[in-house]
Amino acid sequence: MQLEQLELTGGGTLTLYLRESVEAMPHFRQRPLVLVVPGGGYTHVSPRESDPVALQFAAAGYHTAVLHYAVGESARDALPMRQLAQAIGLVRQHAEQWNILPDQIALCGFSAGGHLALSGAVWEIPGMADQPRPNALLLAYPVVTAGEYALLQSGEFSWASLNFMKGKLVAEAAAAKPVPDIAAGTLHGLRAKVSGTVVCTNLVSGTMLVVPGQAVEAGQGLIGTARAERDGTLIFQPAAGSVQAQFEWENEQDTALLLPIEQLTGQQAVHRTLFWDGHAIALPSLHPAPGKAEAEAVVRHYQPEVFGLPVPVFIEETTYYHKAPTDLERTEEQALALARLQSKQALQQNWPDFELLARKEDVSVEENVLHYRVVYTIIADICK
């Protein structure tokens, strides 16, 4: 597989994965190309919708490419659309060199990338003559059909429809209405597990009720399930997303320096029972059978043989391994290492996605017990 990477206007990149031509298969020398346009809400380019998708298409026999376009403050003056058009133009320009079928270029867009792909297919870029267009579209959960105020951040169009008519793709779209101010959402949704300071937010659905730098209390609403437009209309959406916050989490562990255990003494007693024709006969033993508190019992069954032939009886053999109570001694260093491990496991269990910033420990020993208290300063998702 041949790898090419081209720089685009405004800092974008086009990464191509080109299948090698096989001389023995001349009919497959030229192939279609699928250009993957990842999502990310125009705040970032999602890695999970980039190379993994392109490589799947490559495995299916296509040439593939991934577009990394402008996001955030850089996504102005239709720059992502210009970068998309430039990418399509470069692919067609090098079609003969890279064995690409120039009239079989498809865009595969996800989420905001689906919005960008459809925009590049149906909208004109001001000042660009002969704007390169794709030959086909594959849109996965594109941000184009959410109603009257869809695409509140991009503001390009509010609805779109795609239909195949007589073998051709027909796309229609309506321009968006002016974006209204969004009032605060309701407090029915995701709330804070603990108190802390918001570091960053990621809204998937609903209304974000907090901002980075804001102090929140345990139980406070973070993401609401509805938002209110200026005209009072409620648009209900399920609350989904994450709120990363910095906070302190405390854990305590008590670890004994003397641990009572039962240790095997090395003494054992064996008792056997013979089973024959429905009868059970206890065979003589030199030692009486101890109680459960005194020994561990292990039972096995076997069938004796005579001259290699099985005898129609079987024997149940019970071996009793004697044990005695004793104390397992730990050093303070061993007890501290165990306490730290148990606290770290508790932290991992309560906050699987945590980022550790600092740790403060308090250690004391009293009556053969090590008392361990730790305060972790972490960043984690506090939504519940």
N, C-alpha and C positions, 0 to 999 in steps of 0.2 A: 504494500500500500504506500502510495506517495503522499507526503504531507507538505502542504503549501500554506503560508500565512502572508496575507497582504494587509498593508496599512490603509485605512480609509480616512476620508476627510473628517476632522474634528476629533481624532483620537480613537476611532473605532477600528476593529480588526475583523478580517474574514479568514477563518481557518478552514482549509479544504482537506478532505480525506478522499483521495483519488484511487480507485481500483486499478490494478495493473492490467494491461491488455495481454491476452493469451493468443499467441500466433495460431495455435491449433483451432481457435474458435473465432474466426474473422467476423462472424455475424454479431459477436458481443464486444467488438472493439470499442464502439461508441455506446455510452450508457446515459440514461436520464440522471439528473442531479436533484437531490432534495436539500434545500437550504433551510436549516433549522433556526427559528427565531425564538429564543428563550423568553420566558416571562420574568416577572420581578417587580411589577407595579411601577415601572419607570423609576425605581429607586436603586435597583441593582439588576444584574443579569444572573438569573438563577443557574447555578452549576448543575443541578439535577436534571434540568431541561435542556442541557447543552450537549456536551460530548457523549454522555450515555445514550441519548436518543440518536445522535448522528451515527454512532457505531452500530446501532441496531439496523439502521437503514443500509449501512455499508455491508453488514453481514448478509443482508437480503439481496445484494448485488448492485446497489445504486452507488454512484458518486454522491458524496455528502459534503456539507459545509455548515459551519456555525457562525452566525453573525453576532458579534459583540458591539452593541450600539450605544450611543450616548444616553446617559440616565441622569436623574437629579437635576441640578441647576444647569448642567450642560445640554439638556434636552430642550433646547429653545429653537425657534425659527424652523420648525419641522426638520431639525438635524437628523433624528432617527430615520425619518422617511428618506431623506437624501442619502444617508448611508446605506439604506436598504436598496435604493435604486442604483447606487454606485456598485454595490456588490453584485446585483443581477447583471449590470452592464459589464463588469469585469469577467464574470463567468462566461457570458456570450462572446466577449472579446477573445478569450483564450480557449474557446470551445474546441477548435480544431487541434490545438496543441495538447489539450488535456483529454481529448476523446470524449467530449460531452455533447449530447444531442441538444443543440441550442433552442429547439422548440419544445423541449420537454424538461422545463425547469419548474419545480414545485416548491412552494413555501410551506413549511410546517411550523405554525405558530402556537405558542402556549400562553394563555392568560393575557397579560399585556402584550406579549409577543404576537398573540393572535390578533389583537387590535392593530398592532403595527403592520402585520402581514396584510390584513384586509384593507387598511388605509392605503398601503402601497399599491394594492390592486385596483382600488376604485377612485381614489382621490388624486387630483393633479397637484404637483408641487409647483408653486409660483416661480416663474422664470426658468423652468427646466423644459427645454424642447426635446421631443422624442424620448419621453420618460420611459425607462425600461420597466416592463411589467412581467409578472410571472405567468406561466401557462396553466398553473393549477394551484389550488389552495387546500391545505389540510389544517383545520383549526381545532385545537383542543381547549375546551373551556375558555373561549375567547371573551374578553371584556367588551361585548358589543350588544348584549340583549337584555340589559337590566332595567329597561323601562324609560320613563320620560326624562329622568335626570341621570341616565347612565353615563359612565365615564366622566364623573364630576371633576376629576383632576385633569384629564386631557382635554375635555370640552370640544371634541371634534365631531362626533355624531352620537345620536341617542339610540338608534336601532339600525339593524342591518339584516338582510335576508340573502341567503345563497340558494340558488336553484339551478339544477342542470336541465336545460331545455334544448332538445335536438342535438345532444352531444356537446353543448357549449355551456360554460359557467356564466350565469347571469347574476350579478350582484346589484342590490339596491340598498341605499342608505339614506337616512334623514339627518339633517344637521341638528346639532344639539341646541336646546334652548339655553338662555343665560343661566349660569349656575347660581342657585339661591344660597343665601347664608344658611348654615345648618345649626340649629339650636342644640343645646345639651341633650343627650339621650337619657333614657330612664335608668334607674339603678337596679333593674332586674337583669342579672346576667352574671358575669364573672367577678368575683370579689377577691380581696387580698387575704392570703393565708396568714401573713405576718405583717408587722409594721416595718417600714423601710423607706428608702429614697429611690425613686424611679430613675433608672439609667437609660433605658431605651424601650420602645414599644413596637409591636408588630400587629396591626389590625388586619384580620382576615374578613370579618363580617361583624356588623353591628356598629356601635359608636364608641370610640375611645374617650374615656372620661378623665384621663390623667395625661400629664406631659412629663418629659424628662426633667429631672431636677426637683420634682414635686415630692414632698413627704406625704406618705399615706399611712393610715392606721389599719390594723387587722380588722377585716370585715368590711372595709370600704369598697364601694363599687369601682371597678376598673374598666370594664367593657360592658356597655348597655346593649339590650336586645332590640332597641328601636331608636329611630332618630326622628325629629320633628322638623318639617320644612317651615319656611316663613309663613306660609298660608295656614299652618296648623295641621297639615296632613301628616299622619304618622306612617312611616315606612318601616314595617317590622322586619327585622333580620335576626337570625340567631347570633348570639354573642360568641365570637371565636377569635383567637389570637393569643398573644403573650405579652406580658409586661415583665421585663427584667429589672430587678431592683437590688440595691445594696443594703444588707442588713446583717445583724449579728445573730448567730444561732449557738445555743449553749447545750452542752452535754456533760453528764457526770457518770463516772464509773467507779465502783468499789471492787478491788481485786484482793483476794486473800493471799497472804504470803505463806500460810500453812493451809493446804487443801486436803481434807480428809478423803482418803481413797481406800479401796480394798485391793490388796496385792496378793498374787498367788505365792504360796509358800513352797511349792515344789512337791508336796506330798499329794498322793492320789490313792483312790480306792476304786476297785473294779468289781461290778456286780453283773452277773449274767443270768438270763432267764431262757430256758429251752421251751420252744413251742413245737408240739407234735400232736397231730391228730385231734386238734381241738383242745389240747391240754397245755397248761403253762406250768413249768417246773422250775423253781428257783434253785440255781446251782450254788453249792457252798462257796463262801467268801471268807477271807481272813479278816476283813474289816467291816464293821457295821456301816450302813448307809448314813452319811451325814445329812443334816438339814440344809435347806436352801440358803440360810444365812451363813453357813459355814463353808459351802463349796458350790462351784459351778458344775452342772451336770451336762455331759455330752453323750448323746445316744446314737448308736449305729447298729445296723442289722446285717447279718451275713448268713450264708448257707454253707455248712461244712461239706467237704467232699471226701470220698474214699476211692483211691486209685483213679482220680480224675472224674469220678461220677458223683453227681450231687446226691446227698442224703435227704430223704423227705422230711426234714426238720429245718427250722431256722432258729438262730440265736439272737437275742437282743442283748447288746452289751452296753452298759451304762458306766461311764468313767466319771468319777467325782474328783475335781481338782480343788484342793483345799485353799482357802484364802484367809487373810487376816487383815484387820484394819490397821492403817498406818497414815502418816501425814506426808504429803508431797510438799517439799520446801521450794519456794521461789525466791530468787534474789529480788531486790527492789528494781533493778534494771529490767529483769524479765517481766515483773508485774507491770511496770510502766509501759513497756513495749506492747504488752497484751491490752492494757487499757487504751492506749493510743489506737491500736488496730480496731478495737470494738467501737470507739467513738467515730473513727473514720467510716466504718461500715454503717453506723447509724446515720451519719451525715449523707452518705451515698444513697441510703434507702429513702430518706426524707426528701432529698434534693438531688435527683439523678443528674441534672444538667448544670450543677453548680460550678462556679469559677472561684477558686480560693484566692483571697487577697491577703489575709493575715490570720495568725493563730496566737492566742494567749492562753498559757497553761498555769494551773495552780495545783501543786502536788504536795501531799502530806501523808505521813504514816502514823497510825494509831492502833494499838492493840492488834498487831500483826495484820492490819488491813491497810492497803494503799488507797487513799482517796484521790481521785483524779478529776479535775474540773477543767474544761476547755471552752473557750469562746472563739468561734470561727467568725471571721468577717468574710462574707461571700457575696457573689452576685448570682441570682437564680431567678427563674420564672416563678412569680408569687401568685399566679392566678389559680383559683379553685372554683 
